[in-house]
Amino acid sequence: MAARVQASLPQVLPRHRRRVGSIAIQIAIVVVIGFLADGAIYDAVQNLAKAHIASGFGFWNNTAGFDISQTLIAYSASASTFGRAFWVGLLNTLLVAAIAIVLATALGFVIGIARLSRNWLVASLAGGYVELIRNVPLLLQLYFWYHAVLKSLPELRGSVALPGGGILNNRGLFLPRPEFAPQFPVVLIALAVGIAAAIALHVFANRRHDRTGDEMPILWPTLGLVIAMPLAVFALAGFPLAFSVPHMGRFNVSGGVEILPEFAALLLALSVYTAAFIAEVVRAGVLSVSGGQIEAAHALGLRGGLTLRLIVLPQAMRVIVPPLTSQYLNLIKNSSLAVAIGYPDLVQVFAGSVLNITGQAVEVIAITMAAYLFISLFVSFLMNLYARTTAIAER
């Protein structure tokens, strides 16, 4: 027994020594990084003091004193603070990023599937779109949409009247603005109840089918719950919705909702550019599905559309989701190019105007970086949750 213990000691001791040495190296690296960070912070504080630049976050509650062209929340140059300006810029960034993600995803899936079409013309057009858009810099595309397309629209006197009361000119797109009566929340409650009931009906029908094999008609009941019931409540509430139609004035357009050319150009550029990359991601995901499964689906009588929707895409999503997440994060970060055309996003408002006024570069840049980091981590978290639902359950 003693001989076995003595024989095993030479093997245990080197392993223990390697572990202790690894921990010691990690501790040393942390200490060195700490010293370097402390020195950098000390030098920054000293340089700021010599330049007579204030440090800290006290500027957050100071009056901003500058206007912002697009605000989703109440903002006033004379009354709002730099902190309020931060939230205005952040909401503008989230707005354009959220809409662009939806548009880019829809367009990317269509183009990616079109590239695999047996129709030569459709596949060639989709391939040409991908190759053209991917190989032109995003900033150049942004300038194209802003200067060559939107700024070339007619001036105020030559505004184009759109169906439904809209007005289009080089100052932007003016659409009717909805105005809600006090009874309108009842309609929203009816819509929410209808959607919840429709989901419950679908779950019940699926469980009944799994248990008995009987098919339960759900199309018309779903339409009745989601559409007919809210419309009936809307009529009984006295139609609590009206629209403020924009009107042409002598020097400007009054009323309605204004969509700035900067917002439209940024939205188009981000959507079209990111869709080209998403298309390649979708194409790779579809090609990862075995061709034998497609042949088996055709042998069972499933048509091409049903095969794609029920067989191919559910399996392809396991491959699509990880790179799709990267494209979403790239889109969010690319939205910072809005500063090139003057769209008031987070970078233009906070890291631009606020930084120039306060001069506190360290604090402003740190807050801006933290905001983008939080948004990216939140999007990654949501996509990881979705990826778990598409993963194959192992036995």
Secondary structure as the mmCIF struct_conf table of DSSP 4:
data_model
#
loop_
_struct_conf.conf_type_id
_struct_conf.id
_struct_conf.beg_label_comp_id
_struct_conf.beg_label_asym_id
_struct_conf.beg_label_seq_id
_struct_conf.end_label_comp_id
_struct_conf.end_label_asym_id
_struct_conf.end_label_seq_id
HELX_RH_AL_P HELX_RH_AL_P1 ALA A 2 LYS A 50
TURN_TY1_P TURN_TY1_P1 ALA A 51 HIS A 52
BEND BEND1 GLY A 56 PHE A 57
HELX_RH_3T_P HELX_RH_3T_P1 GLY A 58 ASN A 61
BEND BEND2 ASN A 62 ASN A 62
STRN STRN1 THR A 63 THR A 63
BEND BEND3 SER A 69 SER A 69
BEND BEND4 LEU A 72 ILE A 73
TURN_TY1_P TURN_TY1_P2 ALA A 77 ALA A 79
STRN STRN2 THR A 81 THR A 81
HELX_RH_AL_P HELX_RH_AL_P2 PHE A 82 ALA A 114
TURN_TY1_P TURN_TY1_P3 ARG A 115 LEU A 116
BEND BEND5 ARG A 118 ARG A 118
HELX_RH_AL_P HELX_RH_AL_P3 TRP A 120 ARG A 134
TURN_TY1_P TURN_TY1_P4 ASN A 135 ASN A 135
BEND BEND6 VAL A 136 VAL A 136
HELX_RH_AL_P HELX_RH_AL_P4 LEU A 138 TYR A 143
HELX_RH_PI_P HELX_RH_PI_P1 PHE A 144 LEU A 150
TURN_TY1_P TURN_TY1_P5 LYS A 151 SER A 152
BEND BEND7 LEU A 153 LEU A 153
HELX_RH_3T_P HELX_RH_3T_P2 LEU A 156 GLY A 158
HELX_LH_PP_P HELX_LH_PP_P1 SER A 159 SER A 159
STRN STRN3 VAL A 160 ALA A 161
HELX_LH_PP_P HELX_LH_PP_P2 LEU A 162 LEU A 162
TURN_TY1_P TURN_TY1_P6 PRO A 163 GLY A 164
BEND BEND8 GLY A 165 GLY A 165
STRN STRN4 ILE A 167 ASN A 169
TURN_TY1_P TURN_TY1_P7 ASN A 170 ARG A 171
STRN STRN5 GLY A 172 LEU A 175
HELX_LH_PP_P HELX_LH_PP_P3 PRO A 176 PRO A 176
STRN STRN6 ARG A 177 PHE A 180
TURN_TY1_P TURN_TY1_P8 PRO A 182 GLN A 183
HELX_RH_AL_P HELX_RH_AL_P5 PHE A 184 THR A 212
HELX_RH_AL_P HELX_RH_AL_P6 LEU A 219 LEU A 223
HELX_RH_PI_P HELX_RH_PI_P2 GLY A 224 ALA A 228
HELX_RH_AL_P HELX_RH_AL_P7 MET A 229 LEU A 236
TURN_TY1_P TURN_TY1_P9 ALA A 237 GLY A 238
STRN STRN7 LEU A 241 SER A 244
STRN STRN8 HIS A 247 MET A 248
BEND BEND9 ARG A 250 ASN A 252
STRN STRN9 VAL A 253 SER A 254
BEND BEND10 GLY A 255 GLY A 256
STRN STRN10 VAL A 257 ILE A 259
HELX_RH_AL_P HELX_RH_AL_P8 PRO A 261 LEU A 287
TURN_TY1_P TURN_TY1_P10 SER A 288 SER A 288
BEND BEND11 VAL A 289 VAL A 289
HELX_RH_AL_P HELX_RH_AL_P9 GLY A 291 ALA A 299
TURN_TY1_P TURN_TY1_P11 LEU A 300 GLY A 301
HELX_RH_AL_P HELX_RH_AL_P10 GLY A 304 LEU A 306
HELX_RH_PI_P HELX_RH_PI_P3 THR A 307 VAL A 312
HELX_RH_AL_P HELX_RH_AL_P11 LEU A 313 ASN A 334
HELX_RH_3T_P HELX_RH_3T_P3 SER A 335 ALA A 340
TURN_TY1_P TURN_TY1_P12 ILE A 341 GLY A 342
HELX_RH_AL_P HELX_RH_AL_P12 LEU A 346 GLN A 348
HELX_RH_PI_P HELX_RH_PI_P4 VAL A 349 VAL A 354
HELX_RH_AL_P HELX_RH_AL_P13 LEU A 355 THR A 358
HELX_RH_AL_P HELX_RH_AL_P14 ALA A 361 THR A 390
BEND BEND12 ALA A 391 ALA A 391
HELX_LH_PP_P HELX_LH_PP_P4 ILE A 392 GLU A 394
#
